[in-house]
Amino acid sequence: MTPQVLIFASQDDAHATAVGWALEQCNIDVVLAPSIRAGEDTRMAVWADTGGFKVRSNAHARERDLRSVWYRRPRPPEAGICLEADRGFISGQWLRLQNNVFGMAENLLNALWVNNPNVADHAENKLVQMHAAQQVGLDIPDTVISNDVQDVHIMLQRWPKVVFKTFYPYNWKSASTSSTYNISVKLLDASSELPEQSIALCPGIFQRYIEKVYDIRVTVIGDRHFSVRMRRGDGSAYVDWRKHMMDEDLVIEECALPEHVEEKLRSLMRKLGLVYGCIDLVVDRAGSVYFLEVNQAGQFLFVEEALPSVPLLAAMTAMLSTGRCDYALDRTGGLRFADYMRTDNYQAMVERQIQIVMSAESRAIEA
């Protein structure tokens, strides 16, 4: 049978649908499901005895056919059609089964996991990332994670500028104004208001702001590293480039990392156990490189959209289709994200995303 690839993500995930389409163009059978329960007809079992463990499912690829599993962004399984009084219990049973399966990952499915669920969840920890980076010799900015305003004052005494970060991005919509707000990165200095009670209520990450000349995004796909530099058109750097993805003056260009930095990044990925991840670095005026974070489920298609010469979709497709980190790019026949954007598949995904946004806005207005 044709080797199969299993992707845990929803149908409105642009990266999952793009990779799924690319795999199909390479004649690879792919299953895209938001959870281990793909639908009402899902039947699943995990057999265990003294001889070992094995999993059986009619909804996903059979173990002997699998080459890789992309643990993209799984969701809790739906309970399906049942009595409302039973929904909580049934959902809980499915979620715990899913957690059990993901917890055994490579013991149940002999395939390349991108990334191993246990490793992926561990690598989301900011302190774990910084500790690993420090151990492999990467420079990290002075950081304090705290809910004590005195710690923030100490940081501002040491450094003229400090960045406040949340552990994860957060968006909300005002019920009174219908305006959408978000919080992720805030630049602080000696003149900034630091309300003691607010800081005590909600812990955050406070980090020395590096006076950078540009940001570097490194997309690691197996054994290959793809590095791009990001800055304004006038040559200056953004405090947070993510807020300016749609700006006309955002410049994204390919760059080469110093060999010693790239080797440290390889060591970092090995230490964290990751085969895929998006690493954020900054470079200061003296040319020093600082590690900020690695996102094991990061976005990469925006890079290829800006720079079609960077074959990120082809790289991910080649790794998943072979189940190997030392893949060959020529296996994909030169597929590009731009090709996918011209398909009906892409338009259908965009329409699903629009419907999700409209539905969320409607619920917010009703509330």
Backbone hydrogen bonds, N-H to C=O, Kabsch-Sander energy under -0.5 kcal/mol:
donor,donor_aa,acceptor,acceptor_aa,energy
4,Q,65,D,-2.4
5,V,29,D,-1.9
6,L,68,S,-2.0
7,I,31,V,-3.1
8,F,70,W,-2.7
9,A,7,I,-1.0
9,A,33,A,-1.5
13,D,10,S,-1.6
14,A,12,D,-0.7
17,T,13,D,-2.6
18,A,14,A,-2.1
19,V,15,H,-2.4
20,G,16,A,-2.6
21,W,17,T,-2.4
22,A,18,A,-2.3
23,L,19,V,-2.6
24,E,20,G,-1.9
25,Q,21,W,-1.9
26,C,22,A,-1.0
26,C,23,L,-0.6
27,N,24,E,-1.8
28,I,23,L,-2.3
29,D,3,P,-0.9
29,D,27,N,-0.5
31,V,5,V,-2.6
32,L,30,V,-0.5
33,A,7,I,-2.5
33,A,31,V,-0.6
38,A,36,I,-1.0
42,T,39,G,-1.7
45,A,56,R,-2.8
47,W,54,K,-3.1
49,D,52,G,-2.3
52,G,49,D,-1.8
54,K,47,W,-2.2
55,V,108,L,-0.5
56,R,45,A,-3.2
58,N,43,R,-2.0
65,D,62,R,-1.8
66,L,62,R,-1.0
66,L,63,E,-0.9
67,R,4,Q,-2.3
68,S,4,Q,-0.9
69,V,112,L,-2.9
70,W,6,L,-2.9
71,Y,69,V,-0.8
71,Y,114,V,-0.9
72,R,70,W,-2.2
73,R,8,F,-2.4
75,R,34,P,-3.2
82,C,80,G,-0.6
86,D,83,L,-1.6
87,R,83,L,-0.9
87,R,84,E,-0.7
88,G,84,E,-0.5
90,I,86,D,-2.6
91,S,87,R,-2.9
92,G,88,G,-2.0
93,Q,89,F,-2.2
94,W,90,I,-2.3
95,L,91,S,-2.6
96,R,92,G,-2.2
97,L,93,Q,-2.1
98,Q,94,W,-2.7
99,N,95,L,-2.6
100,N,96,R,-2.2
101,V,97,L,-2.6
102,F,98,Q,-3.0
103,G,99,N,-2.2
104,M,100,N,-1.1
104,M,101,V,-0.7
105,A,101,V,-1.6
107,N,104,M,-3.7
108,L,105,A,-1.6
109,L,105,A,-2.3
110,N,108,L,-0.5
111,A,109,L,-2.0
112,L,67,R,-2.4
113,W,111,A,-0.6
114,V,69,V,-3.0
114,V,115,N,-0.5
116,N,113,W,-0.6
120,A,116,N,-3.4
121,D,117,P,-2.4
122,H,118,N,-1.7
123,A,119,V,-2.6
124,E,120,A,-0.8
124,E,121,D,-0.6
125,N,122,H,-1.5
129,Q,125,N,-2.2
130,M,126,K,-2.4
131,H,127,L,-2.5
132,A,128,V,-2.4
133,A,129,Q,-2.6
134,Q,130,M,-2.5
135,Q,131,H,-2.2
136,V,132,A,-1.6
137,G,134,Q,-1.2
138,L,133,A,-2.6
139,D,289,V,-0.6
144,V,206,F,-2.9
146,S,144,V,-0.6
146,S,204,G,-1.8
149,V,147,N,-0.5
151,D,148,D,-1.2
152,V,148,D,-1.0
153,H,149,V,-2.2
154,I,150,Q,-2.1
155,M,151,D,-2.0
156,L,152,V,-2.2
157,Q,153,H,-1.4
158,R,154,I,-1.5
159,W,155,M,-2.5
162,V,188,L,-2.5
163,V,207,Q,-3.7
164,F,186,K,-3.5
165,K,163,V,-0.5
165,K,205,I,-3.1
166,T,184,S,-1.4
170,Y,183,I,-1.4
172,W,181,Y,-2.4
174,S,179,S,-2.9
178,S,174,S,-1.9
181,Y,172,W,-3.2
183,I,170,Y,-2.1
186,K,164,F,-2.1
188,L,162,V,-3.6
192,S,189,D,-1.9
199,I,195,P,-2.2
200,A,196,E,-2.4
201,L,197,Q,-2.0
202,C,198,S,-1.6
204,G,146,S,-2.0
205,I,165,K,-2.7
206,F,144,V,-2.8
206,F,204,G,-0.5
207,Q,163,V,-2.7
207,Q,205,I,-0.5
208,R,142,D,-3.0
209,Y,161,K,-2.3
210,I,208,R,-0.6
212,K,210,I,-2.0
213,V,283,V,-3.2
214,Y,283,V,-1.1
215,D,230,M,-2.2
216,I,281,L,-2.8
217,R,228,V,-2.4
218,V,216,I,-0.6
218,V,279,I,-2.9
219,T,217,R,-0.6
219,T,226,F,-2.8
220,V,218,V,-0.7
220,V,277,G,-3.1
221,I,219,T,-0.7
221,I,224,R,-2.3
222,G,220,V,-0.5
222,G,275,V,-3.1
223,D,325,C,-2.3
224,R,221,I,-1.7
226,F,219,T,-1.9
227,S,225,H,-0.5
228,V,217,R,-2.0
229,R,253,E,-3.6
230,M,215,D,-2.6
231,R,251,V,-1.8
232,R,236,S,-3.2
233,G,249,D,-0.9
235,G,232,R,-1.6
243,K,240,D,-1.2
244,H,241,W,-1.7
245,M,242,R,-1.0
247,D,244,H,-1.4
250,L,247,D,-1.1
251,V,231,R,-3.2
252,I,250,L,-0.5
253,E,229,R,-2.2
255,C,227,S,-1.9
261,V,258,P,-0.7
262,E,258,P,-2.3
263,E,259,E,-2.1
264,K,260,H,-1.4
265,L,261,V,-2.0
266,R,262,E,-2.0
267,S,263,E,-2.0
268,L,264,K,-2.3
269,M,265,L,-2.4
270,R,266,R,-2.1
271,K,267,S,-2.6
272,L,268,L,-2.3
273,G,269,M,-1.2
274,L,269,M,-2.0
277,G,220,V,-1.7
278,C,295,N,-2.4
279,I,218,V,-3.2
279,I,277,G,-0.6
280,D,293,E,-2.9
281,L,216,I,-2.7
281,L,279,I,-0.5
282,V,290,Y,-2.0
283,V,214,Y,-2.1
284,D,288,S,-2.2
285,R,211,E,-1.0
287,G,284,D,-1.9
290,Y,282,V,-2.8
291,F,139,D,-3.2
292,L,280,D,-2.6
293,E,280,D,-1.2
295,N,278,C,-2.9
296,Q,294,V,-0.7
298,G,295,N,-1.5
303,V,300,F,-1.0
304,E,300,F,-1.2
305,E,301,L,-2.5
306,A,302,F,-1.6
307,L,303,V,-2.7
310,V,307,L,-2.5
312,L,310,V,-2.1
315,A,311,P,-2.0
316,M,312,L,-2.5
317,T,313,L,-2.2
318,A,314,A,-2.6
319,M,315,A,-2.4
320,L,316,M,-2.4
321,S,317,T,-2.5
322,T,318,A,-1.6
323,G,319,M,-2.0
324,R,319,M,-0.9
327,Y,325,C,-0.6
331,R,328,A,-1.4
332,T,329,L,-1.5
333,G,330,D,-0.9
335,L,332,T,-0.6
339,D,336,R,-0.8
340,Y,336,R,-1.3
341,M,337,F,-2.1
342,R,338,A,-0.5
342,R,339,D,-1.0
343,T,340,Y,-2.0
346,Y,340,Y,-0.5
347,Q,343,T,-1.5
348,A,344,D,-2.5
349,M,345,N,-1.8
350,V,346,Y,-2.3
351,E,347,Q,-2.2
352,R,348,A,-1.9
353,Q,349,M,-2.1
354,I,350,V,-2.3
355,Q,351,E,-2.2
356,I,352,R,-2.1
357,V,353,Q,-2.2
358,M,354,I,-2.7
359,S,355,Q,-2.4
360,A,356,I,-2.2
361,E,357,V,-2.4
362,S,358,M,-2.2
363,R,359,S,-2.1
364,A,360,A,-1.9
365,I,361,E,-2.2
366,E,362,S,-2.1
367,A,363,R,-1.9
